[in-house]
């Protein structure tokens, strides 16, 4: 009998190299999720971003669209130079930076970075006005859960199972 397992996705602190990719100033919020997979480098960062944000079922797309509209993001889905409506501001095979501005006085960037055995997606938020904290911070718990589920879904679609870097074993604290 075969066991189907989900890809390993975890939150991690932000590294200086990832922070350096953001073009925002006055960042007040950062999170980072990591998918551990041996097939990370089989796709470019932009291909991973599209898998995470565009190659989703219609119900997931509708939820994303509603969530982004709820925080006032100015997106142009389907426009050239975008991923799910987020503007591509930096693109290289190993990283892509996506930006969206909100009418509620904040700016967001998503950085997708591909490395040996990992796909990282980081969210950066900079705020410019008094409405921004009331718009962003209440949605953070849902944002964190949704990003994790999107990354897991993209990992499954790429055929990723659990990936354990050399020397790392499973334990009860490190479940499959």
Secondary structure, DSSP 8 states (H G I E B T S, - for coil): -------EEEE----HHHHTT---SSEEEEEEEEEE-TTGGGS-HHHHHHHHHTSS-HHHHHHHHHHHHHTTEE--TT-TTEETTEEEEEEETTEEEEEEEETTTEEEEEEEEEETTEEEEEEEEEE-STTHHHHHGGGHHHHHHHHHHHHHHHHHHTT------TT---BTTB--
